[in-house]
């Protein structure tokens, strides 16, 4: 099996570079990716108002927080794409690893007095171990049974966070972040640009790790398992081991995202562990394009901006010229995302990435 067309290295000549003394060329897709990362990197210095999408100028604290949370969704969506899009595992408990990162980092800062960086590292290691253990159990079954097992684990964690039997999770109110253990650069509104850059580094790191692994022997085996697991077993490979690696890596990257999200959200809430958030991740991947890392990233960005801005858009008066029922409907993120999800499933199963691929092919045919 080969990697999806959109994730293969474009062979079209472009900008030459030297890596290890070997002359290589960057493809158009790589150049566009670098330009997008550069644009996000300089966002804190851009005093441009983006109506509807952002609450103020791009460099304002409110806008940077919205963009930072959206970038975390970008990274978590790509981590779920490794599990669902590449390996074909419909996990309904991926959000619990994100919650492990959020709550684990905060509890380690609060109870153990660890600084943020060390607490994040320990939380990610613990999340990785938990993902391996849960995956070792859940992957004993396939299909719907696997989805139900992962859902059961996620629901158990949500119940634990809400009931707070050990009096450590804060129950329904959650936990406020332990600001005293944060580095000075990550404290206060004045330093929000550094928190934003942390979210950007997280998203880029997830993409690079996922891209490397997806292009390796393990990544190609994941795609073969997605297409026909029985055939993979017949050729002498053990699908269980490869699925466990995918499940564990996806959980580890999601846990890393939870640590970053904690700083942006300034606290931990039980909603981050719910099955609803896992379904949100599924929507992100399907909207962007399952099995396409950049597609999942785009889906995460779209979901983040819509969920964070549609409610505010409805109350800002921007939609005041529309009929009342349309204004109320458009300002509901779940409704808009649900309609978008249905339309893409019916008319564009490849998501936004598939639509862009079709547009690119149509453009090439028109030129020829």
KOLVEX-744134 format. One record per residue (C-alpha): residue in one letter; x, y, z. Coordinates in steps of 0.05 Angstrom, whole numbers, plus 5000, padded with zeros to 4 digits. Layout:
// KOLVEX-744134
AXYZ;...
END
This chain:
// KOLVEX-744134
X500050005000;X502350704986;X501151345023;X495351795000;X496952214940;X496452854980;X501552625031;X506752374981;X512652814964;X511053234904;X516153104849;X514953764814;X521454174812;X521354784856;X526155104906;X532954734910;X535854584979;X541754185005;X540753645058;X546853245079;X550553465017;X545053204971;X541453704927;X533953654936;X527954064913;X521854274952;X515254124919;X509654624912;X505854304970;X511854385016;X512855104996;X505555265010;X506154915077;X512255335096;X508655965075;X502655785118;X507055645179;X510756305167;X504156675164;X501756385229;X508556525261;X508157275246;X500757335265;X502457675332;X505558245293;X499758345244;X494958905262;X489758725211;X482358635229;X479257985203;X471658085209;X467557485234;X473557015239;X477157385296;X474557815353;X479458385336;X485958515300;X490157895290;X495358115341;X490258245397;X490157765457;X483057525442;X484857355370;X491357005390;X487556585441;X482356375388;X487856205338;X491955835392;X486055385411;X484655265337;X491955055328;X491354565386;X485354265350;X489554225288;X494753795324;X489653355360;X485853245295;X492252995262;X493552525321;X486652235311;X487752175236;X493451695250;X488651245287;X482351325245;X484551595177;X490851175167;X489550545207;X481950525202;X480750465277;X474250805298;X476250985368;X470951345409;X475551475467;X481151895436;X478952495478;X480952145542;X488352185523;X487452935511;X484252975580;X490152585610;X494653135585;X490253695611;X488853425680;X495453055688;X499653675675;X495354105722;X495253585778;X502753485774;X503754235781;X498654285837;X499953655878;X507253515863;X509654225853;X512954075787;X514354645739;X510154655675;X515354365628;X517053775673;X509753665690;X508153645615;X513553135601;X511352685658;X504052755637;X505652565565;X509651965587;X503951745632;X498951855575;X503251435528;X503450875578;X495950915589;X494650905514;X498950285507;X495349925563;X488350125540;X490149955468;X492749275489;X485849115517;X481349465466;X485049205404;X483348485423;X476848615386;X475148945320;X470049405288;X464149635329;X466449225389;X473049615390;X469250275385;X464750075444;X470649875487;X474250535476;X467650895489;X466950525555;X473850745578;X472351465559;X465651465596;X468951165657;X474051735658;X468652255648;X464751965706;X471051975749;X472452705733;X465252915746;X464252525811;X471152685838;X471452115888;X478652295908;X477253045912;X482753215863;X479253365797;X474553925819;X468253565796;X463753935747;X467454595759;X474154295738;X480854575760;X483955265750;X491055265724;X496755315775;X499655955748;X505355965798;X508655375763;X508355685694;X514556005663;X514356765664;X513656775588;X507056395593;X503756825647;X498857395637;X495457705578;X501658095558;X505357435543;X499657105506;X503657115441;X508556625472;X502756155489;X500356225418;X507256055391;X507255445437;X500855205404;X503855325335;X510154925354;X505554365378;X501654345312;X507954345270;X511353815313;X505253355307;X505253435232;X512653285225;X512352675270;X506052415237;X508652545167;X515152165182;X511551575213;X506051555160;X511451505106;X515150945140;X514150195136;X509450225196;X505250775163;X504450385099;X502449765139;X497250185176;X494150365109;X494349635087;X490749445152;X485549975138;X484149685069;X484448945086;X486948705154;X486047965137;X490648025077;X496048355119;X495647775167;X496147275109;X502747565085;X505947435153;X505148095190;X501748175257;X496448725251;X495448765326;X502449035338;X501949565284;X495049785308;X497649835379;X503350285356;X498450725318;X493650765377;X499350915426;X502651445383;X495951785371;X494551795445;X501452075462;X500752645412;X493752805439;X496452815510;X501753315488;X496153745460;X492553715526;X498454025562;X498554605513;X490954685516;X491354755592;X495355395585;X490755685532;X484255505569;X487355695637;X484455075669;X481654365662;X474454185649;X471053495647;X468453655577;X475353515547;X474452775564;X467452695537;X465352265479;X462652895448;X469653155439;X471852505406;X465952585358;X468353285346;X475153005327;X471752525279;X468053115248;X474653495241;X477952915204;X472052775159;X471153505141;X478453585125;X479452905093;X481052255128;X487851965113;X490652645094;X494752975148;X494053675119;X486653525109;X485753345182;X489653975201;X485054395157;X478954065188;X481554215258;X482654945240;X475655005209;X472454675269;X476255105318;X474455765285;X467155575275;X465955325346;X469555915378;X466756465334;X459656295311;X456456425378;X459957095384;X458057255312;X450757145328;X450957635387;X455258165354;X449858425307;X453758245244;X448057795221;X442758315240;X440458405168;X438257675163;X431457395185;X431257215258;X430856455247;X436756465200;X440856885249;X439456405306;X441055795263;X447456055234;X450056255303;X449555525327;X456355175315;X453554465321;X448154595269;X453054905219;X458154345230;X452753815225;X450254085158;X457354145132;X458853435155;X452653155120;X454053525055;X461253295053;X459452565067;X454052565013;X457452964959;X464952994976;X467052375016;X474352595010;X472853225050;X475753905035;X482353575015;X478753154964;X475253764935;X481954134929;X485053524894;X479353514844;X480154264833;X487654174821;X486453614771;X481154014735;X486054604730;X491354154701;X486553874649;X484354574631;X491554784620;X493154174578;
END
